[in-house]
C-alpha cells in the first residue's frame, strides 16, 4: 500500500462530527505529501479522525471481516487461495496473518509502511499458476490488475461498510464521501497500472461493485467452504505450545458459535444483496433488530471505553505519539521574527 505520513490530529470524537467550521486546505504542491483528511485544515476532519481510529480497532475486523468473503466469490481469487492450501491448513491462522498486515500498513512509520507494502506486493508476485480440483481449469495471478483492484476494493470496504453500517443514520452523502476518502487514504494499494486502481469516490466504488457483482461474483466450492469455516474456526496455533492448543480445544469449540454470532449478523447486515444471495442469507426484521443492538453497543463502547482498550497496540502507540507531539508543539512560537 502507498501511505502518506501521519499528521497531527485532534483527539477522535466518540461519534461523527460535521466539522462545519473547518476550512479546506489548498491542494498540495507537486512532490509534497497529500494533506490527510483528519488534518484540522480539512472539512469534516473530526469525522475523518474518528474513521481513522475505527480502522485501528481489532473489533472492526472481527465484526466485519467476514465481508471479505466477496473476494472468493470472484472465481480467480478463489482458485488462488484454494491452491495455496493455507486456509485449509488452519483457517484461523490464515485470517490472523491477514489481519496482522493491517497495523503495519496503517499505523507504522513511513519507512516500515513502505517496506511492508513492497514486501506484500513481492510476496503476491509468487501467487500464480493453475487451480486444482474444482478450479483445475482456472488460471490465476494475484498481480492481475483486475484481481488486485477487486481484492483492494473489498479490503477497503470492510472498514467503510462497517463504519457506515454502524453510523449510517447520522451521515449524509458528503460525510460518507469523507469516510470513504479516509479509508482510501490509509489503505489504498495500487499497482503501477490504472486497471488496478481502487475507485476514488463512493459513486465510482458503488458502480464498480455493481459491475463485478453482476458479471463476476458467483457461487463456488471454496466460497461455501470458507463460509462454513467461519462458524467452526480451528484453534489458532501461531503462538503457544501444542499441548496448550489441545488443552483449550474443547472450550474453544464450545464457545466459538456463540462468540461468532455478532460477527455473522454484522457482516450479513452489511453485505451486498448479491453476497446475501450467494450465501443463502434471508434478512429478517429479527436480524435487523439484532444488528441494531450490536451497532448500538459498538457506539456506546467507543464512547465510554478507553483508547488503550479499544485500539490495537500499534494504533494506540500512534494515538499516544500524536497526542504527545501536539502537547510539545502547543507552547511553541509561531514566528522567531522580531515583534513589530
N, C-alpha and C positions, 0 to 999 in steps of 0.2 A: 504494500500500500504506500501511496505517496502522501505523507502527512506534513502539515505545517507546524512550525514550532509553537509551543503554547504561549499565550499572552496572559497578563494579569487579568483575573476575572473576579467579579464580586462573589460573595457567598451565594450559593444557589438558593433560590426561593423554594419553599415547600410545594408550591403549586405554580402553574403557568402564569406569567405576567405579560402584560401587553407592552410594557416599555415605551409608552407613548411619548415620553419626554426625551427619548434618545434622538441624536442627530446622525444621519447616515455619514459614514466616513467617505472621504474621497477615494476613488479607485487607487489601488496600489500601483506604484510605478513599476515598469518592467524590471524584472530581476529581483524584486523585493517580495517578501512573504505576504500572502494574502491575509488581510485582517480577519481573524476568526469571528464567527457570528456572535460569540459570547463577550466580545470586547465591549466595554462601556460605550464606545462610539457608535455601535451598531443598533439598528431598530430591533426591538424585542430581545435585547441582549440578555435579560433575566430569564426569559423563556429558553433561549439557546443554552445558557449556563445550566438550567435545570435538566435539559435534554442531555447535555454532556455528562453530568453525573449519573443520570439514568443509565447511560451506557457503561458506567463503571460499577454497576451493581451485579453481582452474581445472580441475584434473584431475577433480573431481566432475562438473562439467557436461560435460566432454569424454567421460568414460566412460559416463555415464548419461543424457546429454541426449537420446539417441535415444528414450528412453521417451516423450518429448513427441509422438511420432507418434500417440499415442492421441488427441491433441487434434483431429487432422484425420481421424480415423475418425468423428468427430462431423460429420455432413454440413454443418450450418450453418457450422461453423468452416472446413471445407474450402472451401466456396463463398466465404467471405470472403477467406481468404488467397490463393486462386486468383485472385480478381478484382483484387486489388491489383497482381499481376504482379511483386512484388519478390522472391519466391522464384525465379521463372523467370529474372529478370534476372541474379541471381548468388546461388545458394543459400547459399554460404559467407558472403558479406557479410551476408545477412539473418540467419543464425544468430549471427554475431558481434555484430550490433547488438542482438539479443535478449539475448545474454549480458551485454553492457555495461550494460544497465539494472540488473542484479543488484547489483554492488558499490555503486552509488549508493544503492539502496534498502535494502541490508543493513548497510552499514558507513559511510555518510556521517554527518555530524552531523544533528541533529534538523531544522534548517532545510532543509538540502539534501534530506533524505529526504522531508520533507513536500512540498517543491516538486516533486521528481521524481515522487512518487506522483500528485500533482494533474496534472502535465503528461502523465503516461502515460494517465490517465483522459480528459483532454481530447483527446488525440490519437486515442484509440479512439472518441471520440464521432463522428468523421468516417467511421468504418468502418461503413457501412450501405448497403443497396441490394439489387440483384438480381444473382444469379450469371450467369456466362456459360458458353458451351459446354456441357459435361456438366452444369453446375449452373444452367442457364438458368431453371429453374422454382423455384429456391431463393431465397427472400428471407433476408437476414442482417442482423444488427446486433450489433456487438461489445458493446454495452451491454445486450443482452438478458440479464436476470438469470440465466436458466438457462445461457446460454453463458458468462457471466462466472464463474459458480460452477464450471463444468466446467474451464475453462482455468486458473482459480486453483488448483483442487484438483490438476489434472495437474501444474502447475508445482511446487507444493509437494512432490508425490510423487517428483519427480526426486531431491530431497535425502533425503527419508525412506526411499524404497525403496532408493536407493543405499546408504545407511548400514546399513539392516537386512540387505541382501544381503551387505555386507562384514563386518558384526559380528554377524549374527543369532544365531549359535550361542551367543553369550555373553549374550544379552538375554532376560530374562523379560518377561511381559506388562506389568508395571509400568514396566520400563525402556523398552520400545517406546513406551509412552504418553509418557514423558519425551522420547524422540527426536521423536515427532510434535509434541508441545506446543512444543518448542524451534523446530522448523522453522516451525510456525504462528505463533509469537510474532514471529519475524523476518520472515516473508514473507506474513502474512495480508493479503489485498487485497479488501476488501468494498465494494460499492456500498451506498448507503443503502436497502437492501432485504433483508429476511430471506431472500428467494428466491435472493439472490446470495451468501449467506454460505457460506464454506468450512466443511465439517464440523469440529466442535470436538474430537472424540475419535477414536481409532483405530476403535472399533466403528462409529461413525456414518460415518466415511470408508469403511470396507470395505462397509457396507450400501449407501451411496450409489454407490460404484464398481460394485458388482454390478448395481445397478438400471440404471445408464447402460450398462454393458457388454451387458446383456440387451436393452434397449429402444432404444438409440441407436447404439451402435458398429457400423459396417458397412463393407464394402469400398466404395471409390470410386476414381476415376481419380487424384485428387490424392494420396491416401494411397500408392498404389503408385508413382507418380512420385517422391514425396518419399523413399520407402524406397530406391529405386534410386539417387537422387542422393547419399545418404549414402555410397555406395560409389564415387562418382566426383565428388567435390567439386571445383568450379572453383577456380582460383587466387583468393585474396582480393585485392581491388583497393582497399580502403579507404585504404591508405597506400602511398606509393611511386609512382614514375613508371610510365607504361605500358611503357616499354622493359624495365624490371625485371620486370614481370609476365610479359612474353613470354619473357624470358630464363630464368626459373625454371620455366616451364610444363612442359617435358619431365621435369625432375626431380620436380616436384610430382605429375604423373600417374603416374610410375613408383613413387613412394614411398607415395602415398595408400592403395592397397589394403592394404598390409602394416601401415601405421601405424594404419589404422582398424579392424583386426581385433579388438583388445581391446575397443574400444567396441561393436562388433557383438555380441560374445559377452557382455559385461557387461549390455548392455541386453536382449538376448534372454533371459538367465538371470533377470533381474529382472522381465520383462514379465508382465502378467496373461495367463492362458490364452486369453482372448478375443483379445488382440492377437497372441499367437503364432499363433492360428488364422488371423487375417486376413492376417498377413504370411507365412504358409506356413512357420513355424519348427517343425521337428521336434527336440525336445530329446533329446539322447542322452547316455549316460554319458561319452563322449569330450568333449562340450561341457561337461559338468559338471566334469570334471577340469580343463579349460582355465580355466573360471570360477574354480575353487578356486585355481588358480595365480595368476591375476590379483589376486584379493582378498587372497591371502597377501602378494603383492608390495606392494599398497597399504598393508596394515597395517605391513609392515616399513618401507616408505618413510616413513610418517607417524611411526614411532617413531624412526628414525635421522636423517632429513634435517632441516636447519634450517628454522625457520619462514619465513625470508625467501625460501627456495627453494620452499616449498610454497604459501604464500598469495599471492593476487594483491595488488598494491601497496596498494590502499585497505584491505583486510582486515589486511595486515601493519602498516599505519600505525595502525589501531585497536588491534591487539595490542600494539604498542610503546607507544602512548599509555597504555593501561591499566596496563601494567607500570610505566611511569614514574610514573603517578598513584599507584599503590599504594606505590611507593618513597618518594614525597614524604609520603604520609599516615602511613606506618608509625611515625615517631618522635613524632607529634603527641600531645598530651594528650587524654584523653577527657573532661576537665572543667576549666573555669577557676575553679571554686569553691574557696574556701579549704579546706585539708585539715582533717579533724576533729581 
